[in-house]
Amino acid sequence: MAVNTAEVALNDKDYLEKTIEKTKKVKSKILTSIHKLKILETDIQVPIFTAVCQNKDINLYKLMRSYGINTSSGFLNLGDNSVRIRIPKEAEELIELLKKMEETI
């Protein structure tokens, strides 16, 4: 049933366009709110981005998790000071958590 639902959604052009526009809007808000982390090159319509803390001694995954920010560790060859963040449906809660977290670095 889930596969069938996904197939229908992927074939619905209006749904896809709305989803892409929503992702762009939310991601843009989030990215412009980040001031102390480096954001690796990312496409504005892709619902994930990689953030890097300039201080290599900071385990960004653990720090973000301690603030309730759900992340994934970075890729191979990226240090503990990097994480991948998925774009949520709404930006406000993540922005507030990121602001609090950035105050500590």
Secondary structure, 3 states (H helix, E strand, C coil): CHHHHHHHHHHCHHHHHHHHHHHHHHHHHHHHHCCCEEECCCCCCCCEEEEEECCCCCCHHHHHHHCCCCCEECCCCCCCCEEEEECCCCCHHHHHHHHHHHCCC
